[in-house]
Amino acid sequence: MALVSAQLEAKHGAGSARLYALSQQDALDRTAALCAELNIDADLEHAPAYTYTRDPQHIDEVRDEAEAARRAGPTRPS
């Protein structure tokens, strides 16, 4: 499984996980801005993201990822 936040936090600290989350949000925002600027109808929409597993062996990994992402904080102002 490619769960990034927990791995970054474990190896490089919470700040790295936070920067990763912010960079990903920035990439999405930039993509939306480019589509608007270039008048590209990409049918983009904001939607929640979910991570889950059907394999019981990965439950702890998904839980760790969710907790790391929560600690990284929101990537958008409330």
C-alpha positions as CSV (number, residue, x, y, z in Angstrom):
1,M,0.0,0.0,0.0
2,A,1.3,3.5,-0.8
3,L,0.3,5.4,2.3
4,V,2.6,8.4,2.4
5,S,1.7,10.6,5.4
6,A,2.5,8.0,8.1
7,Q,5.8,7.0,6.4
8,L,6.9,10.6,6.0
9,E,6.0,11.4,9.6
10,A,7.8,8.4,10.9
11,K,11.0,9.0,8.9
12,H,11.2,12.8,8.7
13,G,8.7,14.2,11.3
14,A,5.3,15.8,11.4
15,G,6.5,18.9,9.5
16,S,7.3,16.7,6.4
17,A,3.9,15.1,6.5
18,R,2.4,18.6,6.7
19,L,4.4,19.9,3.8
20,Y,3.4,16.9,1.7
21,A,-0.3,17.5,2.4
22,L,0.1,21.2,1.5
23,S,2.0,20.3,-1.7
24,Q,-0.7,17.9,-2.8
25,Q,-3.4,20.5,-2.1
26,D,-1.4,23.1,-3.9
27,A,-1.1,20.8,-7.0
28,L,-4.9,20.3,-7.0
29,D,-5.5,24.1,-6.7
30,R,-2.9,24.8,-9.5
31,T,-4.6,22.3,-11.8
32,A,-8.0,23.9,-11.2
33,A,-6.5,27.4,-11.8
34,L,-4.9,26.3,-15.0
35,C,-8.1,24.7,-16.3
36,A,-9.9,28.0,-15.5
37,E,-7.2,30.1,-17.1
38,L,-7.0,28.0,-20.2
39,N,-10.7,27.5,-20.4
40,I,-10.4,23.7,-20.2
41,D,-13.5,21.9,-19.2
42,A,-12.0,19.1,-17.2
43,D,-15.2,18.5,-15.2
44,L,-13.2,19.0,-11.9
45,E,-15.1,19.0,-8.6
46,H,-14.1,19.0,-5.0
47,A,-15.0,15.7,-3.3
48,P,-13.9,14.0,-0.1
49,A,-11.2,11.4,-0.4
50,Y,-11.4,8.0,1.4
51,T,-8.8,5.4,2.1
52,Y,-9.9,2.0,3.1
53,T,-8.9,-1.6,3.0
54,R,-10.7,-4.9,2.7
55,D,-7.7,-6.8,3.8
56,P,-7.6,-7.1,7.6
57,Q,-3.8,-7.2,7.5
58,H,-3.7,-3.6,6.4
59,I,-6.1,-2.1,8.9
60,D,-3.4,-0.7,11.2
61,E,-1.6,0.8,8.2
62,V,-4.8,2.7,7.1
63,R,-5.5,3.7,10.7
64,D,-1.9,5.0,11.0
65,E,-2.3,7.0,7.8
66,A,-5.5,8.6,8.9
67,E,-4.0,9.6,12.2
68,A,-0.9,11.0,10.5
69,A,-3.1,13.0,8.1
70,R,-5.2,14.3,10.9
71,R,-2.0,15.4,12.8
72,A,-0.7,17.1,9.6
73,G,-3.8,19.4,9.9
74,P,-6.1,20.8,7.3
75,T,-4.8,21.9,4.0
76,R,-7.5,24.5,3.4
77,P,-8.5,27.3,5.8
78,S,-11.8,26.5,7.6
